Amino acid sequence: MKVAAIGNIIEFKDGLQGIVEKVNENSVIVDLTYMDNYRDMDLERRTVVNHKNYKIIEA
């Protein structure tokens, strides 16, 4: 499993995408405002995603 780095764009949970802001031991903190439709979705600005649950889209 490849671990994302700060600034990487990842995809997780049915197509949500975001920019990695912080890398922790078991997870990353992701900024969801990267998505064009962020304002249309009822989501928090940031979320935590386990390393097992995402795919790196752009390094």
Residue frames as qw, qx, qy, qz and C-alpha x, y, z in Angstrom:
[[0.000, 0.890, 0.456, 0.000, 0.00, 0.00, 0.00],
 [0.410, 0.315, -0.007, 0.856, 1.40, 3.38, -1.01],
 [0.234, -0.694, -0.473, 0.490, 0.88, 6.17, 1.53],
 [0.264, 0.854, 0.258, 0.366, -0.11, 9.61, 0.24],
 [0.472, -0.105, -0.187, 0.855, 2.04, 12.68, 0.87],
 [0.036, 0.695, 0.306, -0.649, 1.02, 16.25, 1.67],
 [0.202, 0.532, -0.309, -0.762, -0.39, 17.88, -1.47],
 [0.035, 0.036, 0.935, 0.352, -1.44, 14.61, -3.16],
 [0.606, 0.016, -0.070, -0.793, -4.97, 14.38, -4.53],
 [0.093, -0.028, 0.990, -0.101, -6.78, 11.26, -3.37],
 [0.591, -0.148, -0.382, -0.694, -10.11, 9.61, -4.12],
 [0.011, 0.004, -0.916, 0.400, -12.14, 7.74, -1.52],
 [0.259, 0.384, 0.725, -0.509, -15.67, 6.69, -0.55],
 [0.443, 0.632, 0.635, 0.037, -17.60, 6.53, -3.83],
 [0.469, 0.618, 0.292, 0.559, -15.70, 9.21, -5.75],
 [0.253, -0.963, -0.047, 0.086, -15.06, 11.93, -3.19],
 [0.714, 0.355, -0.118, 0.592, -11.76, 13.71, -3.83],
 [0.323, -0.946, -0.012, 0.009, -9.54, 15.98, -1.81],
 [0.441, 0.677, -0.435, 0.397, -6.05, 17.29, -1.15],
 [0.786, -0.323, -0.416, 0.325, -3.99, 15.69, 1.61],
 [0.097, -0.901, 0.133, -0.402, -3.16, 18.28, 4.29],
 [0.329, -0.628, 0.643, -0.288, -1.57, 16.07, 6.95],
 [0.753, 0.139, -0.637, -0.088, -0.25, 12.52, 7.05],
 [0.598, -0.541, 0.446, -0.390, -0.69, 10.57, 10.29],
 [0.265, -0.341, 0.902, 0.009, 0.48, 7.06, 11.17],
 [0.337, 0.244, 0.909, -0.001, -2.76, 5.35, 10.12],
 [0.297, 0.771, 0.562, -0.021, -4.64, 8.05, 8.21],
 [0.301, 0.160, 0.185, 0.922, -4.56, 11.32, 6.30],
 [0.121, 0.672, 0.428, -0.593, -6.48, 14.56, 6.83],
 [0.340, 0.309, 0.625, 0.631, -8.06, 15.69, 3.57],
 [0.159, 0.412, 0.112, -0.890, -9.36, 19.10, 2.42],
 [0.424, 0.439, 0.788, 0.080, -12.57, 18.44, 0.48],
 [0.232, 0.807, 0.129, -0.528, -12.93, 21.97, -0.95],
 [0.207, -0.330, 0.703, 0.595, -10.83, 20.74, -3.91],
 [0.282, 0.394, 0.852, 0.198, -14.01, 19.29, -5.48],
 [0.038, -0.211, -0.337, -0.917, -15.92, 21.58, -7.86],
 [0.500, -0.490, -0.497, -0.512, -19.27, 20.55, -6.36],
 [0.349, -0.055, -0.703, 0.618, -18.15, 20.89, -2.72],
 [0.213, -0.007, 0.256, -0.943, -20.65, 23.67, -1.95],
 [0.653, -0.077, -0.396, -0.641, -23.53, 21.60, -3.34],
 [0.697, -0.136, -0.698, 0.091, -22.74, 18.71, -1.01],
 [0.528, -0.766, 0.060, -0.362, -23.46, 18.87, 2.70],
 [0.871, 0.008, -0.314, 0.378, -19.92, 18.00, 3.85],
 [0.492, -0.795, 0.062, 0.348, -17.45, 19.27, 6.41],
 [0.286, 0.885, -0.345, -0.127, -14.41, 21.10, 5.02],
 [0.160, 0.539, -0.824, 0.068, -11.99, 18.39, 6.19],
 [0.938, -0.181, -0.002, -0.295, -12.20, 14.68, 6.90],
 [0.324, -0.550, 0.770, 0.012, -9.96, 11.83, 8.06],
 [0.886, 0.300, -0.219, -0.277, -9.37, 8.84, 5.77],
 [0.781, -0.389, 0.477, 0.109, -7.58, 5.63, 6.71],
 [0.025, -0.563, 0.676, 0.474, -4.64, 4.67, 4.47],
 [0.329, 0.099, 0.930, 0.133, -6.52, 1.51, 3.43],
 [0.326, 0.650, 0.652, -0.215, -9.49, 3.48, 2.13],
 [0.272, 0.856, -0.045, -0.438, -8.14, 5.79, -0.57],
 [0.782, 0.296, 0.325, 0.441, -6.43, 5.79, -3.95],
 [0.242, -0.584, 0.162, 0.758, -3.85, 8.40, -4.99],
 [0.567, 0.743, 0.355, -0.022, -5.09, 10.23, -8.08],
 [0.459, 0.790, -0.112, 0.390, -2.30, 12.80, -8.54],
 [0.751, -0.388, -0.184, 0.502, 1.03, 12.94, -6.76]]
